[in-house]
Amino acid sequence: MAANFLQVVCCSLCFIGLGIESGWELSFRRKQYKRYRASITKLEKQLEKKKEAHGDSIDRQQKKKIEREEERLKNSNRDLSLVKMKSMFAIGFAFTSLLSMFNSIFDGRVVAKLPFIPISWLQGLSHRNLLGEDYTDCSFIFLYLLCTMSIRQNIQKLLGFAPSRAASKHSTSLWGPQPPVTS
């Protein structure tokens, strides 16, 4: 079981490395990406300066200027997302095929023992294709997803590929505006 655990963690690390490398090759090193990124950083600083300069006493004209700056920032974030979209599709396709291959290799094998019993709606994923009723047994897919989700974000932040808090605060999503981030 320990060997399986290490293999899954190594697979996850390799996938993360491949994903970051292909993201770098397909978008992050491109001039267009760098231009949008610099524009977003500049707009964020300008917006923060305007908000700090006026504080709570903002008249209607200043409020409209700030709203226009926020709109420009949203548009720049949208354009940056479109630049990154190409690499996201390529990475997604590659990961899906690799994931299905490794899922068939580890099918029915316990790769780890969880120190807890997952909540009922996660048990289908954590105990996927495993025999028996011991819900502390962990399947490949669950451990892989846990490793990937916990490690990828930290590596992206470390390398500077993750969006800043200010950018994500002003970005739009499919589900509407995101709630403000408090620190």
C-alpha positions as CSV (number, residue, x, y, z in Angstrom):
1,M,0.0,0.0,0.0
2,A,2.9,2.4,0.8
3,A,4.3,1.8,-2.7
4,N,0.9,2.6,-4.3
5,F,0.7,5.7,-2.2
6,L,4.1,7.0,-3.3
7,Q,3.3,6.2,-6.9
8,V,0.1,8.2,-6.8
9,V,1.8,11.2,-5.1
10,C,4.6,11.0,-7.7
11,C,2.1,10.8,-10.6
12,S,0.3,13.9,-9.1
13,L,3.6,15.8,-8.9
14,C,4.5,14.8,-12.4
15,F,1.1,15.9,-13.7
16,I,1.4,19.2,-11.9
17,G,4.9,19.8,-13.3
18,L,3.7,18.9,-16.8
19,G,0.7,21.2,-16.5
20,I,2.8,24.1,-15.3
21,E,5.4,23.6,-18.0
22,S,2.9,23.3,-20.7
23,G,1.1,26.4,-19.4
24,W,4.4,28.2,-19.4
25,E,5.0,27.1,-23.0
26,L,1.6,27.8,-24.3
27,S,0.7,31.0,-22.6
28,F,2.8,32.4,-19.7
29,R,5.9,33.1,-21.7
30,R,4.0,34.8,-24.6
31,K,4.3,38.6,-25.1
32,Q,0.5,38.9,-25.2
33,Y,0.2,37.3,-21.7
34,K,2.9,39.5,-20.3
35,R,1.3,42.6,-21.8
36,Y,-2.1,41.8,-20.3
37,R,-0.5,40.9,-17.0
38,A,1.4,44.2,-16.8
39,S,-1.8,46.1,-17.8
40,I,-3.7,44.4,-15.0
41,T,-1.1,45.2,-12.4
42,K,-1.0,48.8,-13.5
43,L,-4.8,49.1,-13.4
44,E,-4.9,47.5,-10.0
45,K,-2.4,50.1,-8.6
46,Q,-4.3,53.0,-10.2
47,L,-7.6,51.8,-8.9
48,E,-6.2,51.3,-5.3
49,K,-4.6,54.8,-5.4
50,K,-7.9,56.4,-6.5
51,K,-9.9,54.6,-3.8
52,E,-7.4,55.5,-1.1
53,A,-7.2,59.1,-2.3
54,H,-10.9,59.7,-2.1
55,G,-11.7,57.4,0.8
56,D,-15.4,57.2,1.8
57,S,-16.2,60.8,0.5
58,I,-16.6,60.0,-3.2
59,D,-18.7,62.3,-5.3
60,R,-20.7,61.0,-8.3
61,Q,-18.0,62.0,-10.8
62,Q,-15.2,60.2,-9.0
63,K,-17.4,57.2,-8.5
64,K,-18.0,57.0,-12.2
65,K,-14.3,57.2,-12.9
66,I,-13.6,54.4,-10.4
67,E,-16.4,52.3,-12.0
68,R,-14.8,52.9,-15.4
69,E,-11.4,51.8,-14.1
70,E,-13.0,48.7,-12.6
71,E,-14.7,47.9,-15.9
72,R,-11.3,48.3,-17.7
73,L,-9.8,45.9,-15.1
74,K,-12.5,43.4,-15.7
75,N,-12.0,43.6,-19.5
76,S,-8.3,43.1,-19.1
77,N,-8.9,40.1,-16.8
78,R,-11.3,38.6,-19.4
79,D,-8.7,39.1,-22.2
80,L,-6.0,37.5,-20.1
81,S,-8.3,34.5,-19.5
82,L,-8.8,34.1,-23.2
83,V,-5.1,34.0,-23.7
84,K,-4.8,31.3,-21.1
85,M,-7.8,29.4,-22.5
86,K,-5.8,27.6,-25.2
87,S,-3.3,26.1,-22.8
88,M,-6.1,25.2,-20.4
89,F,-7.8,23.1,-23.1
90,A,-4.6,21.3,-24.1
91,I,-3.7,20.6,-20.4
92,G,-7.3,19.4,-19.7
93,F,-7.3,17.0,-22.7
94,A,-3.8,15.6,-21.8
95,F,-4.8,15.2,-18.1
96,T,-8.0,13.5,-18.9
97,S,-6.4,10.9,-21.0
98,L,-3.5,10.3,-18.5
99,L,-6.0,10.2,-15.6
100,S,-8.1,7.5,-17.3
101,M,-4.9,5.5,-18.0
102,F,-3.7,5.6,-14.4
103,N,-7.3,5.0,-13.1
104,S,-7.3,1.7,-15.0
105,I,-3.8,0.8,-13.6
106,F,-4.9,1.4,-10.0
107,D,-8.4,0.1,-10.4
108,G,-9.5,-1.9,-7.4
109,R,-6.3,-1.2,-5.4
110,V,-6.2,0.5,-2.0
111,V,-3.6,3.2,-2.3
112,A,-3.9,4.7,1.2
113,K,-5.7,4.4,4.5
114,L,-7.7,7.6,5.5
115,P,-7.6,8.6,9.2
116,F,-11.3,9.4,8.9
117,I,-14.4,8.2,7.2
118,P,-15.4,10.7,4.5
119,I,-18.8,12.2,4.5
120,S,-21.4,10.2,2.6
121,W,-21.4,12.2,-0.6
122,L,-17.6,11.8,-0.9
123,Q,-17.5,8.1,-0.1
124,G,-18.4,7.3,-3.7
125,L,-15.2,9.0,-4.8
126,S,-12.9,8.0,-1.9
127,H,-14.0,4.3,-2.1
128,R,-14.4,4.2,-5.9
129,N,-14.0,0.6,-7.4
130,L,-12.7,-0.8,-4.1
131,L,-14.1,-4.0,-2.6
132,G,-15.4,-4.2,0.9
133,E,-17.1,-1.8,3.3
134,D,-14.1,-0.2,5.0
135,Y,-14.6,3.5,4.0
136,T,-11.2,4.4,5.3
137,D,-9.7,2.7,2.3
138,C,-8.7,5.3,-0.3
139,S,-8.9,4.9,-4.0
140,F,-6.5,6.3,-6.6
141,I,-8.7,9.0,-7.9
142,F,-9.5,10.5,-4.4
143,L,-5.8,10.6,-3.4
144,Y,-4.8,12.0,-6.7
145,L,-7.4,14.8,-6.5
146,L,-6.4,15.7,-2.9
147,C,-2.7,15.8,-3.9
148,T,-3.3,17.8,-7.0
149,M,-5.7,20.4,-5.4
150,S,-3.4,20.9,-2.4
151,I,-0.1,21.1,-4.2
152,R,-0.9,22.8,-7.6
153,Q,-2.2,26.1,-6.1
154,N,0.9,26.5,-3.8
155,I,3.3,25.8,-6.7
156,Q,1.5,28.3,-9.0
157,K,1.7,31.0,-6.3
158,L,5.3,30.2,-5.6
159,L,6.1,30.5,-9.3
160,G,3.9,33.6,-9.7
161,F,1.4,32.1,-12.1
162,A,-1.6,32.4,-9.8
163,P,-3.7,35.6,-10.1
164,S,-3.3,38.2,-7.4
165,R,-6.1,38.7,-4.9
166,A,-6.9,42.1,-6.4
167,A,-7.2,40.6,-9.9
168,S,-9.4,37.7,-8.7
169,K,-11.5,40.2,-6.8
170,H,-12.4,42.1,-10.0
171,S,-12.6,39.1,-12.3
172,T,-15.9,37.8,-13.6
173,S,-16.9,34.3,-13.5
174,L,-19.6,32.1,-15.2
175,W,-21.7,32.4,-12.0
176,G,-21.6,36.1,-11.7
177,P,-19.5,38.5,-9.6
178,Q,-17.4,36.9,-7.0
179,P,-17.8,37.9,-3.3
180,P,-15.1,40.2,-1.9
181,V,-12.1,38.5,-0.4
182,T,-11.3,39.5,3.1
183,S,-7.9,39.1,4.6
